[in-house]
């Protein structure tokens, strides 16, 4: 009997073992690459307060141990959100580094009292939104939204940017009391 079939079987088994070991060096049990994990990065430095647009974002692969657990992995999860603290170009963006997504809220001008301290230079500055306080109550105790951003002042409406949660709170008071917009106490 020839030993050639036995050699071929042995060679096949060795090749199989080599492939399995090579694959295990590249993939872990979950199928993710051991050497990397993707995360969204700022393509340029982003100062605190800036709203990130998709063109300013990129996706990069990092060593798995360099990527924080709360890293943003999709561009759409970071686009349109403000930066809480300065981001250096090329570093992973984390969920904690971004402010909650904001929406524009139109407040009818006849229901809003703008503080005399606010003017056109106050646009894009943080503001607090207050409801009419009960007699003798400190106006700050009536704050319903803190740290919103004054976006526009028009004759018929005021546009304020805030989170969806803050919007729900503000809308609840519209029509029930006078809304005051004042510079932020923060």
N, C-alpha and C positions, 0 to 999 in steps of 0.2 A: 504494500500500500504506500502511496506517495504521501510525503509530508507537506506538500504544497497547500492542500486545502487547510491543513492545520495552521500553517504559517499565515495564510490569508485571514483566517478567523482570529488569530492572535493579533495580527496587524490591525484588523478592524476594531477589535476590543481596545487596543492601545489608542487608536485614533479617537474612538468614542470618549475614553477617559480624558484625553487631552482637551477635546472640545468642551466637555463638561467643566473641567477645571478652568479653562479660559473663560467660559461664560460666567462662572461663579465669581471670577475676579472682576468682571465688568458689571454684573447685575447682582443686586441683593435680592432677597426673597420677594420683595414687593414689586420688583421689576424696575425700580428707579436706579439711575446711575449712581454708583457709589461715589464717584469723583465729583458729582455736581448736582446743583439744584438751581432752578431758575428763579429770578426775582426781578422786579421792576426797579430801575435806577433813574435818577435825574440825569439827563444828557448834559446839562449845564448846572452850575451852582444855582440853587434856588433859595433866595432869602426868605426869612420868616414873614408870613403874611401873604406871600405870592400865591396866586391860584395857578395850579399846574395845568397846562394844556397838553394834549396827546403828543404834539410835535416835540415837546421838551422831555419826553420819556423814552426809554429803551428797555429791552429785556436782555439780561445777561445771565450767564451761567457762572456760579461760584462753587468753590468747594463746599460740600454739604455743611461742614462745621462752621463756616463763615456766614451762613444765612440764618438770621434770627427766626424764631418760631412764628412770629406775627408778620413776616415779610409779605409784602404785596406781590402777588404773582401774575396779575392781569392788569394791563394798561388801563382798561376801563374802570378798574377799582380805584385808581389814583387820579385819573383825569378829572378836572373840574373841582378838585378839592384844594383847600388852602393848606399851606405848609405851616406847622406850629413853630418849628425851630429850623434854623438854616440847614439845608441839605447840601452836602458837597457832591459835585458831579461824580457819577460812577459808583456811589454807595447804594446799598440796598435800601429801599424805602419800606418802612414799617407802618403798620396801621396806626400806631401811637404817634408817629411823626406828622400825621395828617389830621386836620380838623374835620368834623363831620360835614358831609355834603350839605350845601346850602341851597335854598330856594328863594326866589324873589317873591315878596309879598307886597301887594298894592293896598295901601291903606287910604280910604277916601279922605281927601283934604279937609272936608267939613267935620270929620270925626277925630282929627289929629291936631294936637297943639304942639308946635315945634318950639323948643326952648329958644329964648333970645340968644343963647350962647352958640347956637348952631347957625352956620351960613354956608355958602357954596364951598368954602374951603374945608368944611366938615365932611364933604362927600368922601366915601371910602374909609371913614373913621368909625371906630366902635361907638355904639350908642346903646342906651338902655331904654326900654319901652315900659312906661308906667301907666297904671289905670288911676282914675280919680280916687284919692284916698278918702276915707271916712274922716269927718271933722276931728282935728287934733292929732291925726295919725301922721307920722313921718312919711313923706312921699316915697322914700326909698323902700319902705316896707310894702309898697304896692307894686314893686317891680314884677312884671310878668315875663319879660325877656331881658336878659343881661348879655351884653357883648355882641349884639346884632351889628350889622354894618349899614350905615346910611348910604343908599345907592343913588337916589335921585329925588329931587323935590320939584314937583310940577304944580301948576295952579289947581288941578283937580285931584291929584293923588301924590302920595309919598311912597317911594319904593325902598323897602328895607330888605336886606339879605339876612336870612337866618336859617337854622336847621328846621327840618320838617316838624320835629317835636315842639320847637319854639313857636312855629307857625300855628300849630293847633291851639296852643295856649293863647296867642294873640287874637286869633279869630274868635275865640270863645268870649272875649271881652268887647269886641266890636259891636256897636249899637247899644250896649248896656251901660257904658260909661265913656268919659272922655279919655282918649289915649294921648299920653304926652311922650314925646321923644326928646331925650336929654343926652348930653355927653355921658359916656360910660364912666361909672365909678371905679372900674377896674384899673 
